[in-house]
Amino acid sequence: MQFLAKLQELDLRNNQLKKLNVVRELPDLRKLLVEGNPLTLEEIRSLIKHVDETTRTIFIDIAGISLERLELQVGQARLFIVA
């Protein structure tokens, strides 16, 4: 993962991902595309909490998930959701 450390954009669309642990290991990541993956709401909540605990801002495209389902109580999360 060291050679990816400076990666700023990651397109993981339609890859059957079930976890987003990769985000935690990429400190410069600013844009993440995960449309078409079987992510659970818990995994998305986990990502939002992680972003909230850091000084990072991440734009994430999770098309296909309704915004009503993503109204999460996570404080001042700096995660912009594009749906």
CORZI-V989772 format. One line per field, one symbol per residue. ss: DSSP state (H for helix, E for strand, L for the rest). phi: phi as a letter, one per 40 degrees, with the letter a starting at -180 (. if undefined). A space follows every 10 residues. Layout:
ss: ???
phi: ???
//
This chain:
ss: LHHHLLLLEE ELLLLLLLLL HHHHHLLLLL EEELLLLLLL HHHHHHHHHH HHLLLLLEEE ELLLLLHHHH LLLLLLLLEE EEL
phi: .ccbdcdbbb bbcfbgcbbb cdcccbcccb bbbbdgbccc ccccdccccc cccbbcbbcb bbdhbccdcb cbcbgcdbbc bbb
//
